[in-house]
Amino acid sequence: MKLIILDRDGVINFGSAQFIKTPEEWKPIPGSLEAIARLTREGWRVVVATNQSGLARGLFEMATLNAIHAKMHKAVAQAGGRIEAVFYCPHSADMDCGCRKPKPGLFDEIAARYGRDLQDVPAVGDSLRDLLAAASVGARPLLVKTGKGEKTLVAGGLPENTPVFADLSEAVEYLLSAAA
């Protein structure tokens, strides 16, 4: 099974310093939906791992998060792709949970759900915490420059040998050409 893990905000859709709090605020990054569709057509299982501390902060309710994800699923499907599952951490940073990236909890949940270890599974993110969570379970971190990616790249400290891409489309092109 070919599995890929994507962060949401800054990878699939534009992020916001004020959080994505409504379905109307969720806007795909150009090319991201088509990139997911390419993965789907090539037999990849696409899952999302995302921190959503806006829940703990009271910025939105669970029903709103579900509506945002429904919009994302629909947009991806209309492009010909499929996101199999969304794994999210609802906690704020001060709650010290095990699932908030950079901790590996979301990745552990994915491994359990799919009954496999995540060794070398590509994990695309735009922040250092995405990359560190991936590396901590042996997944292969890939950085995109969209979202917080440019700042992440400049700040440094990336896991060793982390490739850097302009966006999700470029990362997917790399993965598919490497698999060919």
NORGI-V405553 format. One record per pair of residues at least 4 apart in sequence whose C-alpha atoms are under 6 Angstrom apart, sorted by the first residue. I is the first residue (numbers start at 1). GAP is how many residues later the second one is. Records with the same first field share a line. If there is no record, write none. Layout:
# NORGI-V405553
I->GAP + GAP
This chain:
# NORGI-V405553
2->42
3->41 + 42
4->42 + 118 + 119
5->42 + 43 + 118
6->42 + 117 + 118
7->4 + 41 + 42 + 43 + 118
8->4 + 42
9->4 + 5 + 6
10->4 + 5 + 136 + 137
12->16 + 17 + 20
13->14 + 15 + 16
14->13 + 15
15->132
20->5
21->39
23->45
31->138
32->136 + 137
33->43
34->45
35->134
36->45
37->43 + 44
39->5
40->4 + 41
46->37 + 38
47->36 + 37 + 38 + 39
48->38 + 39
49->38 + 39
50->38
51->37 + 38 + 49
52->37 + 38
53->37 + 38 + 39
54->5
55->5 + 35
56->34 + 35 + 36
66->4
76->5
77->4 + 5
89->10 + 11
98->5 + 7
99->4 + 6 + 7
101->28 + 32
102->27 + 30 + 31
103->30
104->29
111->4 + 5 + 6
118->21
119->19 + 20
120->19 + 20
121->18 + 19
122->17 + 18 + 19
123->17 + 18 + 19
124->18 + 19
125->5 + 18
126->17 + 18 + 22 + 23
127->21 + 22 + 25
131->10
134->5 + 7
135->4
141->21
142->20 + 21
143->21
144->5 + 20 + 21 + 22 + 23
145->4 + 5 + 21 + 22
146->21
165->5 + 6
